Amino acid sequence: MPRIGAGELNEQVQIRTATVVRDAFGGEVQGWSTMATVWAKIVERGGREPVLADRPVMVVSYEVTIRAGVTVTNKDRLLWGSKTLMVDTVTPHRTDGTLVLRCIEAEA
């Protein structure tokens, strides 16, 4: 597999990880903090429209390729412009030094 060229990584994404902080009453509140900002190649892989809670929801799938060197898990999210992508799977490609992230964006 050929190495990915820098020109192919033409989108910037923030890798965000879940954080838990305490509110004023001692309760836990989940938030998201940016772990890294990286360049990525993003390809839309199609969508579907399942019914959740008695209403249709558009779910769009994406394949996001980034350079290896950062830790990403399926518990993380990507912030891409105004879109939030939930990481579904992470596949390292050792031959070209990339990570391929399969992500979904649910649109209400």
C-alpha positions as CSV (number, residue, x, y, z in Angstrom):
1,M,0.0,0.0,0.0
2,P,1.5,3.4,-1.0
3,R,2.1,6.0,1.7
4,I,-0.5,8.6,2.0
5,G,0.6,12.0,0.7
6,A,0.4,15.2,2.8
7,G,-1.9,16.7,0.2
8,E,-4.5,14.0,0.8
9,L,-4.7,15.0,4.4
10,N,-6.7,18.2,3.7
11,E,-9.2,18.4,6.5
12,Q,-8.4,19.4,10.1
13,V,-10.2,17.4,12.9
14,Q,-10.0,17.6,16.7
15,I,-9.7,14.3,18.6
16,R,-11.9,14.7,21.7
17,T,-11.9,12.4,24.7
18,A,-14.6,12.2,27.4
19,T,-13.9,13.9,30.7
20,V,-15.8,13.8,33.9
21,V,-15.9,16.9,36.2
22,R,-17.7,17.7,39.4
23,D,-20.5,20.3,39.4
24,A,-21.2,22.7,42.2
25,F,-23.2,20.0,44.0
26,G,-20.6,17.3,43.7
27,G,-22.4,15.5,40.9
28,E,-20.5,14.1,37.9
29,V,-20.9,15.9,34.6
30,Q,-19.5,14.5,31.4
31,G,-17.7,16.8,29.0
32,W,-15.3,16.6,26.1
33,S,-11.7,17.9,25.9
34,T,-9.5,18.2,22.8
35,M,-6.6,15.7,23.0
36,A,-5.1,16.7,19.6
37,T,-5.8,18.5,16.4
38,V,-4.6,16.6,13.3
39,W,-4.9,16.6,9.5
40,A,-7.1,14.0,8.0
41,K,-8.6,12.6,4.8
42,I,-12.3,12.2,5.2
43,V,-14.5,10.2,2.8
44,E,-18.3,9.9,3.2
45,R,-19.4,6.2,3.0
46,G,-23.1,6.7,2.8
47,G,-26.1,7.0,5.1
48,R,-29.2,5.3,6.3
49,E,-32.3,6.5,8.1
50,P,-33.3,4.2,11.0
51,V,-36.2,5.0,13.2
52,L,-35.1,5.8,16.8
53,A,-37.6,6.8,19.5
54,D,-40.4,6.8,16.9
55,R,-38.8,9.3,14.6
56,P,-36.4,8.9,11.7
57,V,-32.8,9.9,12.2
58,M,-30.2,10.3,9.5
59,V,-27.0,8.4,10.2
60,V,-24.0,9.1,7.9
61,S,-20.9,7.0,7.9
62,Y,-17.4,8.3,7.3
63,E,-13.9,6.9,6.8
64,V,-11.3,9.2,8.4
65,T,-7.6,8.5,7.7
66,I,-5.0,10.2,10.0
67,R,-1.3,9.7,10.5
68,A,-0.4,7.3,13.4
69,G,1.2,8.8,16.5
70,V,-1.9,9.7,18.4
71,T,-4.1,7.4,20.5
72,V,-7.7,7.1,19.4
73,T,-10.3,4.7,20.7
74,N,-13.9,3.9,20.0
75,K,-14.8,6.0,23.1
76,D,-13.5,9.2,21.4
77,R,-15.1,11.7,19.1
78,L,-13.9,13.8,16.3
79,L,-14.9,17.4,15.8
80,W,-14.9,18.3,12.1
81,G,-16.1,21.8,11.5
82,S,-19.6,21.8,12.9
83,K,-19.9,18.0,12.7
84,T,-19.3,15.6,15.6
85,L,-18.3,12.1,14.5
86,M,-18.4,9.2,16.9
87,V,-15.5,6.8,16.4
88,D,-16.8,3.3,15.8
89,T,-13.6,1.4,14.9
90,V,-9.9,2.1,14.7
91,T,-7.7,0.2,12.3
92,P,-3.9,0.8,12.3
93,H,-2.1,0.4,8.9
94,R,1.5,-0.3,9.8
95,T,2.6,-0.4,6.1
96,D,1.8,3.3,5.5
97,G,1.8,4.7,9.1
98,T,-1.9,5.6,9.2
99,L,-4.9,5.0,11.3
100,V,-8.3,4.5,9.6
101,L,-11.2,5.5,11.7
102,R,-14.7,4.4,10.8
103,C,-17.1,7.0,12.2
104,I,-20.8,7.9,12.3
105,E,-22.6,11.1,12.6
106,A,-26.2,11.0,13.7
107,E,-28.3,13.9,12.5
108,A,-31.6,14.6,14.2
